[in-house]
Amino acid sequence: MKRLMLSDAERRTLRDMGIFHPHSRTRMRAQGILRLSQRLTLQQTADEFSVHLNSVEQWRQRWNKLGLAGLYEGRHTGR
């Protein structure tokens, strides 16, 4: 897997999102992307956050495709 390269601005934004964002899942995704950029494997990142390997892969794919917007929850249909 190729290393995830982040600019300094992206790294700062992800760090701040990982601390201050009001939604816990968005905080976790931001922290996960940072960990992937620090050369952790998908499995190591999944183990660190106690999530499935496929979840981390989806985070990475959404980051590559949508950037910051990929970290947010999608729309949920109501009842």
N, C-alpha and C positions, 0 to 999 in steps of 0.2 A: 504494500500500500504506500502510495506517495505521501510524503509529509504534508500536513495542512499548513500552508503559509499564511500568516496574518500580518497586516500592517500594524504599526504602532497604534494608530487611531482605533483600529478594530480590536486590538488587544485591550486597550483602555476601556473601550465601550463594553466589551464582553465582561471585563473584570467588574465594572460598575453594575452592569445588569445582573451579574451573578451574586451581588451583594444586596442591591437596593430594589430590584424589580418586585412589585407586589405579588406576583404569582410564582409559587414555588416551582412549578414545572418549567417555567421560562428561566428561572434562576438556575435550575439544574442543567438545562440544555446549554445555557451560556457557559457554565463552568465546564461542562463536558467538551464543548468545542475548544475551549482553552487547553484542556488536558490533552486533547488530540494534537493540538499544535505543539505540545511539549514532548512529542514523540511517544506518547503512550499508545499502545495498540487498542484496537476496538475492544478486545476482551478485557484488558486491564481497566479500561474506562468503564465498561459495563460492570465489572466487579466492584470498582470503587463507588459507583452510584447505585449498586444493587438493582440493576435493570437488565433486561435481556440484551444480548449482543445485537439482535436485529434493531432494537430501539436506537442504539448508538449509531448504527449504520444509517438509519433513517435521518437522524440528526445531521450527520455528515453530508448526506446527499442533499437535504433541504438547505443546508448552509451553502453548499456549492452552487445550488440552483437559484436560491432566493436571498442569500445573505441574511441580514438581521431579521427580515420578515419571516424567514423560515423557522425561527425559534419560537414564534408565537403559536398559541393554540388555534386550530382551525374552528370554523363555525360548527356549533353543535345544534342539531335540530331539537326542537322541543317535543313535547308530547303531542 
